[in-house]
Amino acid sequence: MLRLSTEKFKTMANFENITIIGVGLIGGSIGLALKKRPSAHKVIGVFHRRVTLKKALKHKAVDIGVMDITSAVRDADLVVLASPVHLIPELAAKVAKSAKPGTIVTDVGSTKEWIVSKIEKLFEASAGVHFVGSHPMAGSEHAGVESASEDLFEGSPCIVTKTRRTNSVAFKKVVKFWKSLGLNVKIMTPREHDRTVSLISHLPHAVAFALTGAVTGKEMECAAEGFRDTTRVASSDPELWADIFLTNRKAILTAGASFNKQFARLLRAIAKGDRCATVKILKNSKSKRDKYLHAK
Amino acid sequence: MLRLSTEKFKTMANFENITIIGVGLIGGSIGLALKKRPSAHKVIGVFHRRVTLKKALKHKAVDIGVMDITSAVRDADLVVLASPVHLIPELAAKVAKSAKPGTIVTDVGSTKEWIVSKIEKLFEASAGVHFVGSHPMAGSEHAGVESASEDLFEGSPCIVTKTRRTNSVAFKKVVKFWKSLGLNVKIMTPREHDRTVSLISHLPHAVAFALTGAVTGKEMECAAEGFRDTTRVASSDPELWADIFLTNRKAILTAGASFNKQFARLLRAIAKGDRCATVKILKNSKSKRDKYLHAK
């Protein structure tokens, strides 16, 4: 255990100055999780709106809050891009202009191929600033720094992406960073990430939005826990999720087609009144879910 | 508040002897909720298997456990049929043979037209034994009396059905019975029930089973809370749910078609890269859900 603690300390010490751009639910939870750990880093938050800056300081999610990227990244060892997905590449471009050589940049975006390919292209010209794509898979249907929590990431999966262009030192440091915050790191290419996440995250969101769309408010008043849980993520931010869907279109359409095939098969068995086929489909899903997700 | 308590007491006193046939999650929770309340009734549980009988007595879900329906319903004022859906009509037939005139019979089945039409036909010849269809909408993906809880029903909806043949005195007593257990009663015809519940309960279950079917175990290992919640009910009992689906076929197929329409519309907007249409669909679902389901 001592070994792990030392390792953690080293990792944190490597990133003495950490700048988080976009301090909402995810950025704020990173700030809180960093500040929970005993280390010597300074956490700067970069904000788009002054009202969020005040909230984040009140919530103690960052040490310093600023509105200007240039000054915030000048001394940064690590920059975390934690804005909505569609803003990440343009924020990365601004970071590249002001960061010192050796700065490592990562992000928390829910799609990776779109983001990583854009930023890698951008960073080709920026000597010594390295980008490693990340996706810490924790969240909530509630947005904003006021919902941030130091424990949001504890035990959650974090996919860190690797490409031909990924700098291996930066990659190792980013992996250690997420591990030190309690996340369970998995390594994938951006494409593998997008395919996997389209199935386990984007598809459930799309399904939950459609399910909610199919039911009227009056009918919903009779709903019990089953409906509530199945549609929980349909209370997520529409703008944010539209961008996630649109930056991972191809994988989501493929995932949607897989779902449609399964759903049609089940409806067909029900339509035929085929109890044996119906039970078989349900058993297959239940046993898979029970095996891989355990009980809460 | 005194008025309510007296009313509750009267209701309970009207049903001095209550027999629950099938003491699993739902039947067991009814027993526990009854025993939590101060009243003079005796609760008899009827079991199919001796091992469940022992569990239920250990769990204190019933006062007396028996294996034989005839003796258990002879003195009953209220009989609650709490078995899996497909067994309810045949159990009702057995009850009709042994119950005294004036006995009221209700059930907890998740489909109503199939059950109510069968039992009303059966009970035509049984002078003075009245059936009122009910569906307390609480549950869990965990089955069995060991998961039963005295609070399972607190604040949950309970649909009580009314038809041309429903005895109005029996109907009022059954409504009062569920209210006294803390449920929020809604009155519908069996057909209205089946249509509503196909959308808010059966459809989410079918969707969750299909969603789980579309994802491999390996992919599931990266899943976060969103996937876990959206698919929670896919861990429900396959045999039980196959029977619910098959006894409410028509309504589920219609609900499935409504879902398909919504889902296809969302995928179409994503495929086109139409941000405006995508945001509109997501906003519509989010605002409806937030309005009618509030936050937990």
Chai-1 contact restraints between the chains, C-beta under 6 A:
chainA,res_idxA,chainB,res_idxB,connection_type,confidence,min_distance_angstrom,max_distance_angstrom,comment,restraint_id
A,M137,B,A224,contact,1.0,0.0,6.0,A-B,restraint_1
A,A138,B,A224,contact,1.0,0.0,6.0,A-B,restraint_2
A,S156,B,A224,contact,1.0,0.0,6.0,A-B,restraint_3
A,P157,B,C222,contact,1.0,0.0,6.0,A-B,restraint_4
A,K186,B,C222,contact,1.0,0.0,6.0,A-B,restraint_5
A,T196,B,E219,contact,1.0,0.0,6.0,A-B,restraint_6
A,T196,B,C222,contact,1.0,0.0,6.0,A-B,restraint_7
A,L199,B,V215,contact,1.0,0.0,6.0,A-B,restraint_8
A,L199,B,E219,contact,1.0,0.0,6.0,A-B,restraint_9
A,I200,B,V215,contact,1.0,0.0,6.0,A-B,restraint_10
A,I200,B,E219,contact,1.0,0.0,6.0,A-B,restraint_11
A,I200,B,C222,contact,1.0,0.0,6.0,A-B,restraint_12
A,I200,B,A223,contact,1.0,0.0,6.0,A-B,restraint_13
A,I200,B,F227,contact,1.0,0.0,6.0,A-B,restraint_14
A,S201,B,G226,contact,1.0,0.0,6.0,A-B,restraint_15
A,P204,B,G226,contact,1.0,0.0,6.0,A-B,restraint_16
A,P204,B,F227,contact,1.0,0.0,6.0,A-B,restraint_17
A,P204,B,T230,contact,1.0,0.0,6.0,A-B,restraint_18
A,A206,B,L266,contact,1.0,0.0,6.0,A-B,restraint_19
A,V207,B,V207,contact,1.0,0.0,6.0,A-B,restraint_20
A,V207,B,L211,contact,1.0,0.0,6.0,A-B,restraint_21
A,A208,B,T230,contact,1.0,0.0,6.0,A-B,restraint_22
A,F209,B,L282,contact,1.0,0.0,6.0,A-B,restraint_23
A,F209,B,S285,contact,1.0,0.0,6.0,A-B,restraint_24
A,A210,B,F259,contact,1.0,0.0,6.0,A-B,restraint_25
A,A210,B,Q262,contact,1.0,0.0,6.0,A-B,restraint_26
A,A210,B,F263,contact,1.0,0.0,6.0,A-B,restraint_27
A,A210,B,L266,contact,1.0,0.0,6.0,A-B,restraint_28
A,L211,B,V207,contact,1.0,0.0,6.0,A-B,restraint_29
A,T212,B,S285,contact,1.0,0.0,6.0,A-B,restraint_30
A,T212,B,R289,contact,1.0,0.0,6.0,A-B,restraint_31
A,G213,B,Q262,contact,1.0,0.0,6.0,A-B,restraint_32
A,G213,B,S285,contact,1.0,0.0,6.0,A-B,restraint_33
A,A214,B,S258,contact,1.0,0.0,6.0,A-B,restraint_34
A,A214,B,F259,contact,1.0,0.0,6.0,A-B,restraint_35
A,A214,B,Q262,contact,1.0,0.0,6.0,A-B,restraint_36
A,V215,B,L199,contact,1.0,0.0,6.0,A-B,restraint_37
A,G217,B,K288,contact,1.0,0.0,6.0,A-B,restraint_38
A,G217,B,Y292,contact,1.0,0.0,6.0,A-B,restraint_39
A,E219,B,T196,contact,1.0,0.0,6.0,A-B,restraint_40
A,E219,B,L199,contact,1.0,0.0,6.0,A-B,restraint_41
A,E219,B,I200,contact,1.0,0.0,6.0,A-B,restraint_42
A,M220,B,Y292,contact,1.0,0.0,6.0,A-B,restraint_43
A,C222,B,P157,contact,1.0,0.0,6.0,A-B,restraint_44
A,C222,B,K186,contact,1.0,0.0,6.0,A-B,restraint_45
A,C222,B,T196,contact,1.0,0.0,6.0,A-B,restraint_46
A,C222,B,I200,contact,1.0,0.0,6.0,A-B,restraint_47
A,A223,B,I200,contact,1.0,0.0,6.0,A-B,restraint_48
A,A224,B,M137,contact,1.0,0.0,6.0,A-B,restraint_49
A,A224,B,A138,contact,1.0,0.0,6.0,A-B,restraint_50
A,A224,B,S156,contact,1.0,0.0,6.0,A-B,restraint_51
A,G226,B,S201,contact,1.0,0.0,6.0,A-B,restraint_52
A,G226,B,P204,contact,1.0,0.0,6.0,A-B,restraint_53
A,G226,B,V233,contact,1.0,0.0,6.0,A-B,restraint_54
A,F227,B,I200,contact,1.0,0.0,6.0,A-B,restraint_55
A,F227,B,P204,contact,1.0,0.0,6.0,A-B,restraint_56
A,R228,B,L293,contact,1.0,0.0,6.0,A-B,restraint_57
A,D229,B,D229,contact,1.0,0.0,6.0,A-B,restraint_58
A,D229,B,R232,contact,1.0,0.0,6.0,A-B,restraint_59
A,T230,B,P204,contact,1.0,0.0,6.0,A-B,restraint_60
A,T230,B,A208,contact,1.0,0.0,6.0,A-B,restraint_61
A,T230,B,T230,contact,1.0,0.0,6.0,A-B,restraint_62
A,T231,B,R289,contact,1.0,0.0,6.0,A-B,restraint_63
A,R232,B,D229,contact,1.0,0.0,6.0,A-B,restraint_64
A,V233,B,G226,contact,1.0,0.0,6.0,A-B,restraint_65
A,A234,B,S285,contact,1.0,0.0,6.0,A-B,restraint_66
A,A234,B,R289,contact,1.0,0.0,6.0,A-B,restraint_67
A,S235,B,K286,contact,1.0,0.0,6.0,A-B,restraint_68
A,S235,B,R289,contact,1.0,0.0,6.0,A-B,restraint_69
A,S235,B,D290,contact,1.0,0.0,6.0,A-B,restraint_70
A,P238,B,V279,contact,1.0,0.0,6.0,A-B,restraint_71
A,P238,B,L282,contact,1.0,0.0,6.0,A-B,restraint_72
A,P238,B,K283,contact,1.0,0.0,6.0,A-B,restraint_73
A,P238,B,K286,contact,1.0,0.0,6.0,A-B,restraint_74
A,E239,B,V279,contact,1.0,0.0,6.0,A-B,restraint_75
A,W241,B,L282,contact,1.0,0.0,6.0,A-B,restraint_76
A,A242,B,R275,contact,1.0,0.0,6.0,A-B,restraint_77
A,A242,B,T278,contact,1.0,0.0,6.0,A-B,restraint_78
A,A242,B,V279,contact,1.0,0.0,6.0,A-B,restraint_79
A,A242,B,L282,contact,1.0,0.0,6.0,A-B,restraint_80
A,F245,B,I270,contact,1.0,0.0,6.0,A-B,restraint_81
A,L246,B,G273,contact,1.0,0.0,6.0,A-B,restraint_82
A,L246,B,R275,contact,1.0,0.0,6.0,A-B,restraint_83
A,R249,B,I270,contact,1.0,0.0,6.0,A-B,restraint_84
A,L253,B,A271,contact,1.0,0.0,6.0,A-B,restraint_85
A,G256,B,L267,contact,1.0,0.0,6.0,A-B,restraint_86
A,S258,B,A214,contact,1.0,0.0,6.0,A-B,restraint_87
A,F259,B,A214,contact,1.0,0.0,6.0,A-B,restraint_88
A,Q262,B,A210,contact,1.0,0.0,6.0,A-B,restraint_89
A,Q262,B,G213,contact,1.0,0.0,6.0,A-B,restraint_90
A,Q262,B,A214,contact,1.0,0.0,6.0,A-B,restraint_91
A,F263,B,A210,contact,1.0,0.0,6.0,A-B,restraint_92
A,L266,B,A206,contact,1.0,0.0,6.0,A-B,restraint_93
A,L266,B,A210,contact,1.0,0.0,6.0,A-B,restraint_94
A,L267,B,G256,contact,1.0,0.0,6.0,A-B,restraint_95
A,I270,B,F245,contact,1.0,0.0,6.0,A-B,restraint_96
A,I270,B,R249,contact,1.0,0.0,6.0,A-B,restraint_97
A,I270,B,I252,contact,1.0,0.0,6.0,A-B,restraint_98
A,A271,B,L253,contact,1.0,0.0,6.0,A-B,restraint_99
A,G273,B,L246,contact,1.0,0.0,6.0,A-B,restraint_100
A,R275,B,A242,contact,1.0,0.0,6.0,A-B,restraint_101
A,R275,B,L246,contact,1.0,0.0,6.0,A-B,restraint_102
A,T278,B,A242,contact,1.0,0.0,6.0,A-B,restraint_103
A,V279,B,P238,contact,1.0,0.0,6.0,A-B,restraint_104
A,V279,B,A242,contact,1.0,0.0,6.0,A-B,restraint_105
A,L282,B,F209,contact,1.0,0.0,6.0,A-B,restraint_106
A,L282,B,P238,contact,1.0,0.0,6.0,A-B,restraint_107
A,L282,B,W241,contact,1.0,0.0,6.0,A-B,restraint_108
A,L282,B,A242,contact,1.0,0.0,6.0,A-B,restraint_109
A,K283,B,P238,contact,1.0,0.0,6.0,A-B,restraint_110
A,S285,B,F209,contact,1.0,0.0,6.0,A-B,restraint_111
A,S285,B,T212,contact,1.0,0.0,6.0,A-B,restraint_112
A,S285,B,G213,contact,1.0,0.0,6.0,A-B,restraint_113
A,S285,B,A234,contact,1.0,0.0,6.0,A-B,restraint_114
A,K286,B,S235,contact,1.0,0.0,6.0,A-B,restraint_115
A,K286,B,P238,contact,1.0,0.0,6.0,A-B,restraint_116
A,K288,B,G217,contact,1.0,0.0,6.0,A-B,restraint_117
A,R289,B,T212,contact,1.0,0.0,6.0,A-B,restraint_118
A,R289,B,T231,contact,1.0,0.0,6.0,A-B,restraint_119
A,R289,B,A234,contact,1.0,0.0,6.0,A-B,restraint_120
A,R289,B,S235,contact,1.0,0.0,6.0,A-B,restraint_121
A,D290,B,S235,contact,1.0,0.0,6.0,A-B,restraint_122
A,Y292,B,G217,contact,1.0,0.0,6.0,A-B,restraint_123
A,Y292,B,M220,contact,1.0,0.0,6.0,A-B,restraint_124
A,L293,B,R228,contact,1.0,0.0,6.0,A-B,restraint_125
